[in-house]
């Protein structure tokens, strides 16, 4: 099967973010924990999750969530190189998110057969990705590099680009980010607090997810 062109995959990435609005960022201790957390987030009304490749359990968790057939799109985050990209795809990831995008990784993302959201933290990085055809980006670490004020400033020269800011965003300011015209979705971990995950408090996860969506 032919891989859709980058423009199509970037449009798919933007549509995914528009549907999601809130992107939980998960660092998981086990596949079982990941599946239980995914079920709780889906019960809270969320439609997509990013499982970071920061733990040994991440790839197995992605596979378990994907195989469960939940009404939830599962992606891989903190993808740092082409080998991790290939492993995430092999384990069933439906989209890819990177914290930054050096040239070798950008090459791999251009060829990847699924929606990708490459990370950028500066105007120069954004320009380099734009030149490659990327239009839907992650803005990371958002709060540390200017937050809402930075995204407002970037909208001027990059009005056709969309960003998913992640890093330092919480329940208290997510709506302020989402009010920006270039922000279809925000990422964060406030609805998947480690204490809740460790305790298996899935009701707290679902309630926080519901609040994040205004419910």
Residue pairs with C-beta under 8 A, 6 or more apart in sequence:
3 9
3 111
3 112
3 113
4 12
4 113
6 110
6 132
6 133
6 134
7 133
7 135
9 112
9 113
9 114
9 115
9 116
10 115
10 116
10 133
10 134
10 135
10 136
12 115
13 95
13 115
13 116
13 117
13 136
14 135
14 136
14 162
14 184
16 48
16 73
16 95
16 115
17 23
17 117
17 136
17 162
17 164
17 184
17 185
18 184
18 185
19 47
19 48
20 46
20 47
20 48
20 73
20 185
21 178
21 184
21 185
21 186
21 213
22 46
22 174
22 185
22 186
22 187
22 188
22 191
22 209
22 212
22 213
23 48
23 49
23 50
23 164
23 166
23 185
23 186
23 187
23 188
24 41
24 46
24 49
24 50
24 187
24 188
24 189
24 191
24 192
24 209
25 50
25 52
25 77
25 166
25 187
25 188
25 189
25 192
26 34
26 37
26 49
26 50
26 51
26 52
26 61
26 189
26 192
27 52
27 54
27 55
27 58
27 189
27 194
28 34
28 37
28 51
28 55
28 57
28 58
28 61
28 197
29 55
29 57
29 197
29 198
30 57
30 60
30 61
31 57
31 60
31 61
31 63
31 64
32 64
33 57
33 61
33 197
34 51
34 57
34 60
34 61
34 62
34 64
34 65
35 61
35 64
35 65
35 68
36 200
36 202
37 192
37 197
37 202
37 205
38 49
38 65
38 68
38 70
38 72
38 74
39 68
39 70
39 202
40 202
40 203
40 205
40 206
40 209
41 49
41 72
41 191
41 192
41 205
41 206
41 209
42 70
42 71
42 72
43 202
43 206
43 209
44 191
44 205
44 206
44 207
44 208
44 209
44 210
44 212
44 213
44 215
45 209
45 210
45 213
45 215
46 72
46 191
46 209
46 212
46 213
47 71
47 72
47 73
48 72
48 73
48 74
48 75
48 95
49 65
49 72
49 73
49 74
49 75
50 75
50 76
50 77
50 97
50 187
51 58
51 61
51 62
51 65
51 74
51 75
51 76
51 77
51 93
52 58
52 76
52 77
52 78
53 59
53 76
53 77
53 78
53 79
53 80
53 84
53 87
53 88
54 78
58 76
59 76
59 87
59 88
59 91
60 91
62 74
62 76
62 88
62 91
62 92
62 93
63 91
63 92
65 72
65 74
66 74
66 91
66 92
66 93
66 94
67 92
73 94
73 95
74 92
74 93
74 94
75 93
75 94
75 95
75 96
75 97
76 84
76 88
76 91
76 93
76 95
76 96
76 97
77 96
77 97
77 98
77 99
78 97
78 98
78 99
79 85
79 88
79 96
79 97
79 98
79 105
80 98
80 99
80 105
81 104
81 105
81 108
82 104
82 105
82 107
82 108
85 96
85 105
85 108
85 109
85 112
88 96
89 96
89 112
89 113
89 114
93 114
94 114
94 115
95 114
95 115
95 116
95 117
96 109
96 112
96 114
96 115
96 116
96 117
97 116
97 117
97 119
97 138
97 164
97 187
98 105
98 109
98 116
98 117
98 118
98 119
98 138
99 119
99 138
99 140
100 119
100 120
100 121
100 125
100 140
101 109
101 118
101 119
101 120
101 125
101 128
101 129
105 118
106 118
106 128
106 129
106 132
106 134
109 116
109 118
109 134
110 132
110 133
115 136
116 134
117 136
117 137
117 138
117 164
118 129
118 134
118 137
118 138
119 137
119 138
119 139
119 140
120 126
120 129
120 137
120 138
120 139
120 140
121 139
121 140
121 141
121 145
122 145
123 154
123 157
123 158
126 137
126 154
126 158
126 161
129 137
130 158
130 161
135 160
135 161
135 162
136 161
136 162
136 164
137 161
137 162
137 163
137 164
138 163
138 164
138 165
138 166
138 187
139 145
139 150
139 151
139 154
139 163
139 164
139 165
139 166
140 165
140 166
140 167
141 166
141 167
141 168
142 150
142 151
142 165
142 166
142 167
142 168
142 169
142 177
143 167
143 168
143 169
144 167
144 168
146 153
147 165
147 168
147 173
147 177
148 173
148 176
148 177
148 180
151 163
151 165
151 177
151 180
151 182
151 183
152 180
154 161
154 163
154 182
155 180
155 181
155 182
158 182
159 182
161 182
162 182
162 183
162 184
163 182
163 183
164 183
164 184
164 185
164 186
164 187
165 177
165 183
165 186
165 187
166 186
166 187
166 188
167 187
169 177
169 186
169 187
169 188
169 190
170 188
170 190
171 190
171 191
171 208
171 211
171 212
174 186
174 188
174 190
174 212
175 214
177 183
177 186
178 184
178 185
178 186
190 208
190 212
191 205
191 208
191 209
191 211
191 212
192 205
192 208
193 204
193 208
195 201
196 202
196 204
196 205
196 208
197 205
